[in-house]
């Protein structure tokens, strides 16, 4: 797992917008209205796609050299560089909504006591799993 990746993207400019694809990463797609948006969208798409591949332990292919890309009329090559540690940190610490069931008497007592259910569940899971995160 690397901290920095650089992949070529291909921007296809059409009257209705710009589509973005990464030839080395099937399924890594995005779109935008302007070239500035396209650059930002390409970066975000690449970061999240690579993060997902890392999480799933998928093999991450080597990027094609930009000079070897086959570019058609109306397309623009773009090298996209991403730095992964902030993305990994954000994804690891994002909140996930969970639905759970507890007895109604326990719910009533906890609400009377002003319990923050999320905080208590987090604390309890950390203690149970013996982790400080």
C-alpha positions in Angstrom: 0.0 0.0 0.0 1.5 3.3 -1.1 0.9 6.8 0.2 0.9 8.5 -3.2 -0.5 7.3 -6.4 -0.4 9.0 -9.9 -2.7 7.8 -12.6 -3.7 9.1 -16.0 -7.3 10.1 -16.5 -9.0 10.8 -19.8 -11.4 13.7 -20.0 -14.0 13.5 -22.7 -15.4 16.9 -23.5 -18.9 16.9 -24.9 -21.5 19.7 -25.2 -23.3 18.5 -22.2 -20.3 18.2 -19.9 -17.0 16.4 -19.2 -16.8 12.7 -18.4 -13.7 11.4 -16.6 -12.4 7.9 -16.8 -9.2 6.1 -15.6 -8.1 3.5 -18.2 -6.2 1.5 -15.7 -9.1 1.4 -13.2 -12.3 0.1 -14.7 -15.3 1.6 -12.8 -13.4 4.6 -11.7 -15.6 7.3 -13.4 -16.8 10.8 -12.7 -18.2 13.8 -14.6 -18.1 17.6 -14.3 -19.3 20.8 -16.0 -16.0 22.6 -16.2 -12.3 21.6 -16.4 -11.7 22.9 -12.9 -14.5 20.8 -11.6 -13.2 17.9 -13.7 -9.8 18.1 -12.0 -11.4 18.1 -8.5 -13.8 15.3 -9.4 -11.0 13.2 -10.9 -9.0 13.5 -7.7 -11.9 12.6 -5.5 -12.9 9.6 -7.7 -9.4 8.3 -7.8 -8.9 8.6 -4.0 -12.1 6.8 -3.1 -11.7 4.2 -5.8 -8.2 3.3 -4.6 -9.3 3.4 -0.9 -12.0 0.9 -1.8 -9.5 -1.3 -3.6 -7.1 -1.2 -0.6 -10.0 -2.0 1.8 -11.0 -5.0 -0.3 -7.4 -6.1 -0.7 -7.7 -5.9 -4.5 -4.5 -5.8 -6.5 -3.8 -2.2 -7.6 -2.5 -2.1 -11.2 0.5 -0.1 -12.2 -0.5 3.1 -14.0 0.0 3.4 -17.8 2.5 5.9 -18.8 0.7 9.0 -20.1 2.7 8.9 -23.3 1.2 5.4 -24.1 -2.4 6.5 -23.8 -4.6 6.4 -26.9 -6.4 9.7 -27.0 -9.3 10.3 -29.3 -10.6 13.6 -30.7 -12.3 15.6 -28.0 -10.3 13.9 -25.2 -7.7 15.4 -22.9 -5.2 13.4 -20.9 -4.7 14.4 -17.3 -2.3 13.1 -14.6 -4.0 12.8 -11.3 -2.0 12.6 -8.1 -3.5 11.5 -4.8 -2.1 11.4 -1.3 -3.9 8.6 0.5 -3.2 9.0 4.3 -5.9 11.7 4.8 -8.4 9.7 2.9 -7.7 6.6 4.9 -8.0 8.6 8.1 -11.3 10.2 7.0 -12.8 6.9 5.9 -11.7 5.1 9.1 -13.3 7.7 11.3 -16.5 8.4 9.3 -19.7 7.7 11.2 -21.8 4.7 10.2 -25.5 4.6 11.1 -26.6 1.5 12.9 -30.1 0.3 13.8 -30.3 -1.7 17.0 -33.0 -2.9 19.3 -33.2 -2.6 23.1 -36.0 -3.4 25.5 -38.5 -0.5 25.9 -37.9 -0.2 29.7 -34.2 0.3 29.1 -34.9 2.9 26.4 -37.2 4.8 28.8 -34.7 4.7 31.6 -31.9 5.9 29.3 -34.0 8.7 27.9 -34.9 9.9 31.4 -31.2 9.9 32.3 -30.4 11.9 29.1 -28.2 9.2 27.8 -26.3 9.9 24.5 -26.9 6.5 22.9 -24.2 6.9 20.3 -21.5 7.9 22.8 -22.4 5.0 25.2 -22.4 2.5 22.4 -19.0 3.7 21.2 -17.5 3.6 24.7 -19.0 0.1 25.3 -17.6 -1.2 22.0 -14.2 0.2 22.7 -14.1 -1.4 26.1 -15.4 -4.7 24.8 -12.9 -4.8 21.9 -10.1 -3.4 24.2 -9.2 -0.7 21.8 -8.3 3.0 22.4 -9.4 4.3 19.0 
